[in-house]
Amino acid sequence: MPTPRPGKAGGAALAALAADPGPDNLLLVVTSRPEKDTWASAWFKAFDRHGIFVEVKPVEIGRLPQWIVARGGRLGLAFDPGAAELLAERVEGNLLAAQQEIDKLALLQPGGRVDLDAVQSAVANSARYDVFQLGEAALAGDAARSLRILDGLRAEGVEPPLVLWAICRELRALADLRNGVARKGYGPMAERHEALVKRAAKRTAGQAIEPWFAAAACVDRQVKGQAGAAGGNAWTTLTGLVAAIAGAGLPPAALRG
């Protein structure tokens, strides 16, 4: 399920199936992170009572190197800090690939130390990104990671309108906070997102953000083929826009594609 809200009829059906799935049936429900009211819903309680509930929390990029070090330690590997960070960059958003690369390093260097050279020579770039990670990295002021995610999205075939939507989502949240406009957060990660926006507002205090909205409008025209004589490339303008939001301090010309 895309969300943990199946509706009244859907919830009743799920509760009934969980209570009596039939001897030859295995019912598996995969959904996004449960929200507060989900835990108290009848269908969720039925699953918890008659089956097994497994919560899988995402490993954020800031915690991924430690996760890699711990996983490697189980196989007798000792990761240098720089090596763990490089591996985290190459597998961000793809924990299956991370475990596969750790397993491969264990075969190549059983019980040994894993340094930067070992990761560079043995580990493929298997990172998987989404547009929400891009917006969060830009808000956090991490220009290098923001541009790495943007390049990854482009390589994976993500279209500019979707990237633009995610960036505008964060720009509107930032502008609203700076203007004192209250707004609700986004879904189950609302608290974390709100903290990111607050830090971004503090970081950009006194800085004009109108040029960012102008650059976003430019991307929209470029995507639609309405840029006129100005022309330009949507990805080039997006790169300048993302870098500017992340604090790279690019000149205004860089926001015009």
Secondary structure, DSSP 8 states (H G I E B T S, - for coil): --SS--HHHHHHHHHHHHH---TT-------S---GGGTTSHHHHHHHHHS---------TTTHHHHHHHHHHHTT-EE-HHHHHHHHHHHTT-HHHHHHHHHHHHHHSTT-EE-HHHHHHH--------HHHHHHHHHTT-HHHHHHHHHHHHHTT--HHHHHHHHHHHHHHHHHHHTT------GGGHHHHHHHHHHHHHHTTT---HHHHHHHHHHHHHHTT--GGG---HHHHHHHHHHHHTT----GGGGG-
